[in-house]
Amino acid sequence: MQQQTWNSDRRRTAIGRVALSVPARQALADRQLTPDRTILDYGCGRGDDVRALERLDCKVVGWDPYYRSETRAEPSSVVLLTYVLNVIEDSAERCETLKRAWELASTVLIVSARLTWEKSKVRGEAFGDGLLTSRRTFQHLFGASELRSYVEEVTGARVVSAAPGIVYVFKDDTARLGYLAHRITPDAEWLTSEDTASAITALVDYVERRGRPPRIDEMPRATAELLAHLKPGEVKRLVNDTADPGKVAEGGKRSTLNTLLYLAVELFNGRGPFASLPLGVQLDVRSFFTSYKEACQRSDRLLLKLRDDAYVRGAMNASAIGKMTPTALYVHRRALDRMPTILRLYEHCASIAAGRPQEWTLAKLKHQGRAVSWLDYPEFDKDPHPRILSSYLVDLKSLETSHLSYANSENRPLLHRKHEFLAPDDPDVDRYHRLTSSEVKAGLYEHPHLIGTEKGWEAELIRCGRELRGHRLVRRPEG
């Protein structure tokens, strides 16, 4: 990645940051940046991510053709290519830069790029396949699907979308499948083990949640050491005598559905042999299915059902979770894993194809066609009628994406009946339901076509002589 100044001055694109970049934060959350891995920030600019990761005890090195040209770009477990492809005006050099980053990565390459929806923030004249700004910097903005396709074409490897504008490319299927497993069934935290009694409690808790006993290499080291003096038969007896059979059965059912969901998503992104599966998934297959073949066949049938409009619509109508409208089902992120398995698969396929945004509140699953939107209502918990900030949509048939920002809108859409988006046992449901009941009683929902936006809702509050104080509806003072 050689510095060229005859067309653009790339060093000017290296902005200073006081916190980790969005791609680095995403990679941390996804457990791709860990203290036991070596990390190379390839094209690190001023090195702010490097310094932040060093403070997190990561073994990280930064290389940049202008700011850190003296550093050697050595092969590393993880290579970060953060907003580099955007600023290279020569398409051949852009390709070579990506190839070089891929060669340097031994486990995963993390590629991020600015997307086309940021075009309003970039002003300049057309130059090549992008824009040349007044500061002599170049920007090629990628479509979300374009970035995925481009990285797959150059690297020749399957790409997983982590978030809009952030993709992961794994060197082997073991790492890729482990990442997918974590996304679908995040590792549950084990209870702390300080002595034999608490270790047994932690083991029983795991069995009740997973529906099966763990293998010793699934346990935290402290728990395994505290139970090491017990014979396998003693451990089995203790679990059988202590665990709640109902909870174990429910845990087994949940693990079975999660395994089917994982295998279906894996097929969507490329299914591997049984031996390539993460250990936990292998053990779930052995515990809850007669064979890997049977598990794959059942997951394939589940994936086929996703194409059946009537089946998907029926699952939405039958779902105890979410708000059904004439066109879609809306579900709060806290309730997403409580949807029927076919709907979880629907949302997961969209997230693997295009990446969930980092900030979102509701998932909108269309039943006419196949499209998922993630809607951001940042004040959902505080505001009785939260305003939308942004929407990110992926069409599963075309894999095209679109983004809408309402940040500058003077009359934003807002939500009503917040309790309907949540699971029935969510602790906030009763409070939200009481507010809805009082609003209905006050006549505020008599004209539903008027209340969907800020101005319309405010006008109806005035008409009915009411105002909101937190999640309480009170009479508006006269005069």
C-alpha positions, 0 to 999 in steps of 0.5 A: 500500500504505497503512498501516492500524492499525485491524485489524492493525499491519503494521509488527510483521511486519517482522522484522530479518535478518542475511542475505538473505531466502530469496526474495532468495537464490533470485533471486540464484542464478537471476540475476534480481538483477544489478548491471546491473538496477535493483531495487525492494524494494516493502514492504521493512520494515526494509530488511535485503535492501536493505542486503545487496544494496547490498553486492553492488553492486546498484542497489537502492531500498527502499520501505515505508509505515512504515519508508521512506515518504519513498522514491519507488517508481519503476519498476524492472527487478526488483520484490521483493514479499517476504512482503507479501501475507501481512500485508494483511488487506483482500483488495481492498487485497492485490490492488491492492498486487500490481497496483501492484508489477506495474506498477512492474516492467519485467522481472520481479516476484518475489513470495514468501509464507508457505505453509500448512505454516507454520500451526503457527508462527502462532497467532491467531484467525480474521479474514477469510481469515486469522489475527489474532495476539495482537500484532495482526498479520495472516497469510494463508497461501497454498497453493503452487498458490494463490499461483501461481494468484492471481498469474496471475489478478491480473497476467494473465501466466504465472507460473513457480515458482522455489521453494515460496512464490516465483514469478516473473512476467516482463513479456515472453516473452524473459526468461521463456524465458531463465530456463527455458533457464538452469534446464534447461541452465545456462550452462557456465563457459568456460575462462579465456583469457589468450592465443591458445592458451588461447582456442583451448583454451577454444573447443575445450572448448566445442565438445566440450561443446556439440557445435557451435561457438559464435557470437561473441556466445556467447563471453566478451568476452576469448575473442572478442577473443583470437580476433578476428585469426583468419579463420573458416576458420582457427578452424574448422580449428583446432577440427577438428584439435584437438577429440575427435570422440567428445566432440563427438558426445556433446556434440551428443547431449546438446544435442539432448536438452536442446533437446527437454527445453526445448521440452517444458517450454516447452510446459508453460508456454507455447511461443513463436515461434522468434525468442523463444527464447534465442540458444543454443537457437536455434543448437542447433535449427539445428545438430541439427534440420532445422527448428524445426517438427521439434524441436517435434514431437519434443518434443511426442511426448516430452511425450505419453510422459510420460502413458504409465505403461508408458513411464515405468515402463520408463524407470525400470527401464532407468535406470542412475541411481537406486534403484527401489522398488515405487512410485518412483524415487529419485535424488540431486541430483548424478545428476539430469541423468543420468536418461533424458530423459523422467524429466528432463522429469517432474521439470522439469515438477514444478519449474516447476509448484511450485518445487524447495525450496532444500534437497533431496537426493533426488528421488522420482518416482512411477511410479504416478500423477504426483507428485514429492517432493524429500527433504532429508537434510542429512547425506547425505555425512557420515552413513552412514545420513542422517535425513530432515529434510523432504519437499515433494511436488507432484501433477502432476495436481492441482498440489496440494502438501504439506510434511512436516517431521521436525524434531521427530520422535523416530524419523525415517526413514533411508536405507540403500544410499546408493550406489544413489541416485548415478551409478555413477561418483560418487566416493563410490560405492565407499566407500558400497558397501563399507559396504553390503556389510559391513552385509549380511555382518553380517546387518543387512538380514535384517529390512528392515521393522525398519531403516527408522527410527532406533530400529529400525536401532539395535536391529538394530545392537545385535542384530548386535553392531555399531556405525558409525564414520563409514562403517566398520562395526565390532564393538561393544565387549562389556560 
